[in-house]
């Protein structure tokens, strides 16, 4: 189910986004499609008009303090970039009728569910090795990742 309840779009809640709108100041990120949602955010694919590439915009609920922690962690990880760790490219605040939302701009990564319908063992081993290398790097930076779910891969 990719739809949030209407009750999530109230003051302090999720940010209402229209496809085709442009976010940022100055306007820079042209929203193309919705990628998904979580407990505290929605994620959108947007085209970065400065970098000329597609990116992921994670727009967090207005009342959330978790964003600053996530932003700090992503900034720390970006100081020593790794190929198998998503990078924070930019961040900004966006004001909506529901409040002020933190927006995290990150690398766009295609989920595995769109890669292949059937996974061969060699492919699975390669992906798992990359996941473990990424987690090892994150742990070496003093960060514990508690959300290693199949839906996040």
N, C-alpha and C positions, 0 to 999 in steps of 0.2 A: 504494500500500500504506500504510494508516493504522495498522498495527500494528507496535509495536517488538518486537524479539526479547526473550525472557524474560531473557536475559543483561544487558540494559540496566537491569533492575530489581534491582541488587545494591547493596551498600554503596558509597556515593560516586556512584551512578548516578541514574536517573530516580526521581521521586516517584510512588508508587502513589496513585492518586486514585479514589475511588468516586463515581459520579454520585449527586447528592443530598446529598453531604457539604457542610459549611459550614466555610470557612477564615477565618483572620484572628483577631486577638485585640483586642477581643472578637469572637466569631464574627459575620461580616458578609457574606461572599461565598458564596452558595449555588450550587454547581456544577450546571450544567444539561446541558452536552454538550461533547464534545471537538471542537475546531476543527481541530487538526493537530499536527504535530510537526516538530522540526528536529533538528540534530545534537546539540544540548545542552539541549533543552527540549521540553516539551509545552505546548500552548496550549488553554485551556478557556474556554467561555462560562459566565459566572456572573451571578447577579443580585445587585447591590449593595443590601443592605437599608437602607443609610443614604441613598444618593443616589436610590434607587428607579429604577434603570436597569440595563440589562445591560452588562457589561464583559467585557474579555478578560483572563484570567489567564495569564501566561507563567511557568511553573514550571521553573526551571533545575536541571540535575543538581547534586547535592550537592557535587561536587568542583570545580566550575567557578569560576574567578576572573574569567571574562568578564562575569559578572553585574554586578559593581560598576562595571566600565567602561561597560556598557550603561546602567545606572541613572544614572551621572553624566552621560552624554551626553543621556539623555532628560530629566533634570532641567534641564540647560542649555537644551535646546530648549523646555522648558515655560515658561521665563522670558519668552519672546517668542512666545506661541502663534500658530500659523497654521492656517487651516482645512484645509489639505491635508498637515498633518504630525500624526501620531498623538501624543497627549499621555499622559504618565505621570501617572496620577491618584493612585496610592498605591504603596507597596511594603512588604513585611514578610517575615519569615522563617517558614518552616513546617518543623517537625521530623517526619520520617517514620522508619520502620525503616532507611532507606537513608542517613540523615544529615540535615543542615540545608540546606534549599533556600531560595534567594531567590525571592520571588514578585513579579513586576512587574504592577501593575494598570494597564491601558491602555484607551483608547477602543476600543469594539467597532466594527470596520469590516467591512462585508460584502464578501467577495471578488467581483471582477468576474465570475468564472465562475458566480455565482448571479444575476447581473443580467439578462443576455439571452443567448439562444442564438446570435444573429447580431448583429454590430456594424456599424452604418452608419459611413461615413467621418467624418461630422461628430462622432459620438460618440467615435470613436477619437482624433480631433484634440483634442477637449476633454479627454479623459483624459490623453493624452500631455502636453498643456500643463500640466495640474495636477501631473503627475509631475515635469516639468522645473522648475516653479516651486518645488515642495517640495524638490527636490535643490539648487536654487540657494540657497534659504533655509538648508538644512543646511550647505552649503559656506560661506555667509557667516558662519556661526557657528564656522567653523574645524573642521568635522567632515567627514571623507570617508566616504561610504556605499559599501561594497564589495559589498553584497548586493542589487543591483537585478536581481532575477530575475523572470521572468514569474509564477512561483508566489507572489511577494510582492505582486503588484498586485491 
